Amino acid sequence: MADRLIRNADTVLTMDGAELTGADVLIRDGIIAEIGPGLAAEGAEIVDAAGCVVTPGLVNTHHHLFQSLTRAVPGAQDALLFGWLQTLYPIWARFGPEEMYASARLGLAELALSGCSMSSDHLYLFPNGARLDDTIAAAGEIGLRFHPTRGAMSIGESDGGLPPDSLVEPERAILDDCIRVVDAFHDPAPGAMVRVGLAPCSPFSVSRELMRDAALLARDKGVMLHTHLAENDEDVAYSLERFGCRPGDFAEDLGWTGDDVWHAHCVKLDPREIALFAASGTGVAHCPCSNCRLGSGIAPVRAMRDAGVPVGLGVDGSASNDQGNLMEEARQAMLLQRVAHGAESMSAREVLRIGTRGGAEVLGRGGECGRIAPGYRADLAIWHVSGIDSAGSWDPAALVLAGPRRVRDLIVEGRDVVRDGCLIRADLGRIVSEARRLALDLAR
């Protein structure tokens, strides 16, 4: 791979607290080699970044890519979490490998165009022969760094769970497939493009035994754990009624705390649970747009950050967010904390740090991704700040306040994924038309 030199950026936001003006970034073998003004590298490919701000690629810590084919479904548009799920489960039950692959391509393409270089995904249902392999193939086509998680549901309606029986799996089969996908796809090496996690869907759709067994298996395999937790008042009430404890106690009791665990949402964590997560290094995927859409509430992100809880951003599934744009997610996260705690409670720069370095730390990649520093992976987003989005701005580096919502260039592991606002490795028109066709088929 030839050297690449990003030259003469207006600003480079390193996420180490430095903001370099008129700076260059030299990339060698997929790694950031040097940063500073006036760099030179004989034979390097030049990327002109004049009029641009360069940041680390954004990191998405929670998604359900399969939901990209079920946006704005009537009957689910105005429902709370449990009712929303009960409306959508019968539709998702008609998915198969084709729908899983097409929805993942669509969601990952959307993320890439919003400046996201690394994304997790939580796939917890596998109807009609669908497998985690389908989404991994889609990520390889788009070119993003990917953290798929093998989710599961094992308690259906007949056993007191929320999902229909047709969407649950036997627990032994779940664990066997977890072993299969980890052995087949997980790469623990530095710079890995795919790392697999284990992710039983939620305390209301799997047994305590599966939660505990998944934690034991994940630690035996050296992979991370992920689930939903304390998403709304219904979620907390279910935990209190069914388990006799709050969600944080449930997680701790079953081995679901530690720096190899991250939970989605955590809107209703109380101060004691926040202290538990901080002490154990347990991460949180904050999904502000989805939390607003489902009326779940405002997550206590300010309190989490102040306590030392690792926090990243997540777009959540497109059936509860309707879009997958991480820059929009960052802005919403900032605004919600300001609504709850005042205008000084979260700055544009802090929330961008959460969306880059914070997300990398939550996914266990803080030592190699999420910063612009020598030795880090060359996952970079280049934002054009000379257009209408930033016109009139006195501080173009405050991207969340006044800046573009689509990236000009996205580089992952030193390779182009987006150039001049267009996908490089995949045909966006074909991705969109295929998704539209399958969504119409589902609607019929």
Summary of the structure (lengths in Angstrom):
residues: 444
radius of gyration: 20.9
end to end distance: 47.7
largest distance: 67.4
contacts: 1684
relative contact order: 0.16
helix: 39%
strand: 21%
